[in-house]
Amino acid sequence: MRINYNHLRYFWFVAHEGNLTRAAKELNLSQSALSVQIKTLEQELGHDLFERRGRGLVLTETGRLVLEYADTIFKTGEDMLYQLAHGEEMHRRVFRVGAITTLSRNFQIEFLKPLMKLEDVELVVRSGSMPELLRQLETHHLDVALTNNVPPHDAATPWVAQRISDQPVSLVGDASFDRRRRTLKRLLSTEPLVLPSIDSNIRIAFEGLVEQLGIRPNIVAEVNDMTMLRLIAREKIGLAVVPPIVVLDELKQGVLKEIAEIPTLKETFYAVTVKRRFPNPLLRQVVS
């Protein structure tokens, strides 16, 4: 069996676009001509590489395997051209990570630190909704996706969620705040509070806690974005219910301080991956 690398490159381009029409436009080909090229490659390999879902194309299991090899082949070709043009070696490995848009930036940095120290690694970091990230995982545009909620999973879904961190949750406020030996229950029932939105795991656990304590909290703000929650915490309008890692910079600078840990609350972070025959070797350095 011999591979026509023109056909392989057309497949590689369509696989990354996920849409035949867009790929044909970028390649300056007619859609029918591009479709014929893909069909020819499938006949050469003896396997279907795509299946249609609605208006889009989704890789088959064989298609995913071929794409992994194609990524390596064309990346190696780019490296060769770079070396010839610049007269220097270039052996950079790429690691692609996605994170839901509301996830703590500080946690993302902590997760990526082992790779940030490596000079031969290029990090590609993207954010988006969970459905968007799962689609990118399936099409091999991401190596891992970070989230604080486990995505729905059944026998038909290809992804695996692995718990990678449990972060404590505390009451955080302005550095000048005086607790005056008040109990956690007293603080929760008397102080204005800034909370994560009602659909977050922290908020669900918080609602259970105040129900158990028999108190009615004074909620002055609800935020579904941890970056915005961090900024609001700095405005002195109330105590924020937040993992300290979210406001780590403010705590170090003395702008905010941890008033009280809430022992029954925590935020769990997950790394979501797709089962692959050839996973990115760098994944082992951040997910054990």
Sequence and secondary structure as in RCSB ss.txt:
>XXXX:A:sequence
MRINYNHLRYFWFVAHEGNLTRAAKELNLSQSALSVQIKTLEQELGHDLFERRGRGLVLTETGRLVLEYADTIFK
TGEDMLYQLAHGEEMHRRVFRVGAITTLSRNFQIEFLKPLMKLEDVELVVRSGSMPELLRQLETHHLDVALTNNV
PPHDAATPWVAQRISDQPVSLVGDASFDRRRRTLKRLLSTEPLVLPSIDSNIRIAFEGLVEQLGIRPNIVAEVND
MTMLRLIAREKIGLAVVPPIVVLDELKQGVLKEIAEIPTLKETFYAVTVKRRFPNPLLRQVVS
>XXXX:A:secstr
    HHHHHHHHHHHHH  HHHHHHHHT  HHHHHHHHHHHHHHHTS  EEEETTEEEE HHHHHHHHHHHHHHH
HHHHHHHHHHHSS    EEEEEEEETTS HHHHHHHHHHHHT TTEEEEEEEE HHHHHHHHHTTS SEEEESS 
    TT  EEEEEEEEEEEEEEEETT   TT  HHHHHHHSEEEEE TTSHHHHHHHHHHHHHT   EEEEEES 
HHHHHHHHTTTSSEEEE GGGGHHHHHHTSEEEEEEEEEEEEEEEEEEE  SS  GGGGGT  
